[in-house]
Amino acid sequence: MDQQLIVWVVAAVVVVALLVAFWMVSQQRRRTHLREQFGPEYERVVSQEGDQGRAERVLSQREERVKKLDIRQLPAAAREDFIARWRQVQARFVDDPRGAVGDADALIGDAMKARGYPVGDFEQRAADISVEHPDVVTDYRAAHRVALQREASTEELRRAMVHYRSLFDDVVGRNERGARDERARGDEREDERLEEREETQR
């Protein structure tokens, strides 16, 4: 083997090694990005798909899909209208927990539609919302499961309302501190009303 051929072989090996190293770094960066972007949803999809690479392709496809959507912030007037509607839903919970949970589910769908999310089947809605709101999509799924149950305890319905409220605050874009304070006040009011209701029924 002449010297020139040896040089070409060595150069080819170096290029291949560099390409492999670049690919590995690129894959690691992509994996790190997806873990940070989707949080608990990353692990859920890996478990569901049964393969890390396949799960990461699913999550990357979600990102690409949502990038193409015309997602927009709500105007102030629309935001205030949704907040007022949420207060009505929350007030209904004391007398009609199941009806309130159904209303909350519908209100979330309306808010998503107003922001530009397609409102197709539930799994697609959850997948879309997981891209920008990964911390609350697990709550959304849990609440939706309760909303579909024919029989659910008052405590399960209450937890579903709490889950819906977390997503509502994220989707509607309420002031974080104000939303947190209102949630605390709402929890206190709901607890007081439930206690009063239980006392009346005894």
Secondary structure, 3 states (H helix, E strand, C coil): CCHHHHHHHHHHHHHHHHHHHHHHHHHHHHHHHHHHHHCHHHHHHHHHHCCHHHHHHHHHHHHHHHHCCCCCCCCHHHHHHHHHHHHHHHHHCCCCHHHHHHHHHHHHHHHHHHHCCCCCCHHHHHHHHHHHCCCCHHHHHHHHHHHHCCCCCHHHHHHHHHHHHHHHHHHHCCCHHHHHHHHHHHHHHHHHHHHHHHHHHC
